[in-house]
Amino acid sequence: MSEVPAAPSPLRLGVLASGNGSNFAALAEAIAGGELAAQIQVLIYNNPDAPVAQRAQQWQIPSVLLNHRHYPSRESFDAAIVETLKTYAVEWVVMAGWMRIVTPVLLSAYPQRIINLHPSLLPSFRGLHAVEQALAAGVKITGCTVHLVTEELDSGPILAQAAVPVLPDDTPATLHARIQVQEHRILKQAIAEIAAQQVQVSR
Amino acid sequence: MSEVPAAPSPLRLGVLASGNGSNFAALAEAIAGGELAAQIQVLIYNNPDAPVAQRAQQWQIPSVLLNHRHYPSRESFDAAIVETLKTYAVEWVVMAGWMRIVTPVLLSAYPQRIINLHPSLLPSFRGLHAVEQALAAGVKITGCTVHLVTEELDSGPILAQAAVPVLPDDTPATLHARIQVQEHRILKQAIAEIAAQQVQVSR
């Protein structure tokens, strides 16, 4: 009689998003299609009118609005995020267009377990408006990066990157659209690798 | 009767190199093969035992050794370079592995007409040991850049770039070899574009 190994339990993700949510949607779709051994436990968003909330509804994923304007400090806001993540039994946190500075309150609750998507080939063009920065610098190639979040902005260990050409007539919008196609791909790639490592670790 | 336009005269290049000369050789070969409307008027090298000198001999290109150790200052060294370039009627200067800091003496003699090859996707990893810097930073993608030389190190306008994957087992040598294949390609591409622009300008 041979032992049948139990199917690994899916990686329990919490997604933080501020805006349109195209990366959230790409992730939800990949999970629904069986591409990723993961599930999104909860979406946390901070702008009441962020389109990402409708996307969560569409995919029947619980969503929680935490409006940073209602918290006295970054730390108290992050404490509310941590509480929500724990309530939904989140193991890994995915920042997909999360436009807030992260404090040690969140970092220490999920050490080495928070990933961020940044629309440049880090270490080039850290911080806000990375696509505009790349256009202003006149680079011919830019891209996107998935990295672990650490206290220093856009500087944690890199998990995945993709290169994207800058075309002569690009505007921030056309270039960002081209980058986003690659963002979806490397976000899925990074989460697949994390899920595979978790299985190894738990054996 | 239609007028037959005269064939454009080839772009007269001077190459500065310090080392192995693989980019010099790639350029010489492309010119010999009729790929580029350019010719190398002279190679200037600064290390008596630089292998690039043999390459020049092989391609029957004049080469001049200017040993920086024999000059009292960076400026006097650059003045000797300018004199040599002018003697050989050089129009555009190509730094292909030139390991010396450039002074305004050379920059002002060839304003906006000096190009440099750098083994990273600028603005990432300026300065020395760019390949080692990329490995230390843990990036998944690096590359190379052809740019105009200005007074600020590795910061002039970008003419061409190429992306190169970093593989898990890469050493500086294996990664640099992969980058060099792309260096040869974008150096030729940049010079072809300059030659095409010169023709437009002269019409």
Chai-1 contact restraints between the chains, C-beta under 6 A:
chainA,res_idxA,chainB,res_idxB,connection_type,confidence,min_distance_angstrom,max_distance_angstrom,comment,restraint_id
A,L121,B,I141,contact,1.0,0.0,6.0,A-B,restraint_1
A,P123,B,S124,contact,1.0,0.0,6.0,A-B,restraint_2
A,S124,B,P123,contact,1.0,0.0,6.0,A-B,restraint_3
A,S124,B,S124,contact,1.0,0.0,6.0,A-B,restraint_4
A,G138,B,P157,contact,1.0,0.0,6.0,A-B,restraint_5
A,G138,B,I158,contact,1.0,0.0,6.0,A-B,restraint_6
A,V139,B,I158,contact,1.0,0.0,6.0,A-B,restraint_7
A,K140,B,I158,contact,1.0,0.0,6.0,A-B,restraint_8
A,K140,B,Q161,contact,1.0,0.0,6.0,A-B,restraint_9
A,I141,B,L121,contact,1.0,0.0,6.0,A-B,restraint_10
A,I141,B,Q161,contact,1.0,0.0,6.0,A-B,restraint_11
A,I141,B,A163,contact,1.0,0.0,6.0,A-B,restraint_12
A,P157,B,G138,contact,1.0,0.0,6.0,A-B,restraint_13
A,I158,B,G138,contact,1.0,0.0,6.0,A-B,restraint_14
A,I158,B,V139,contact,1.0,0.0,6.0,A-B,restraint_15
A,I158,B,K140,contact,1.0,0.0,6.0,A-B,restraint_16
A,Q161,B,K140,contact,1.0,0.0,6.0,A-B,restraint_17
A,Q161,B,I141,contact,1.0,0.0,6.0,A-B,restraint_18
A,A163,B,I141,contact,1.0,0.0,6.0,A-B,restraint_19
A,A163,B,A163,contact,1.0,0.0,6.0,A-B,restraint_20
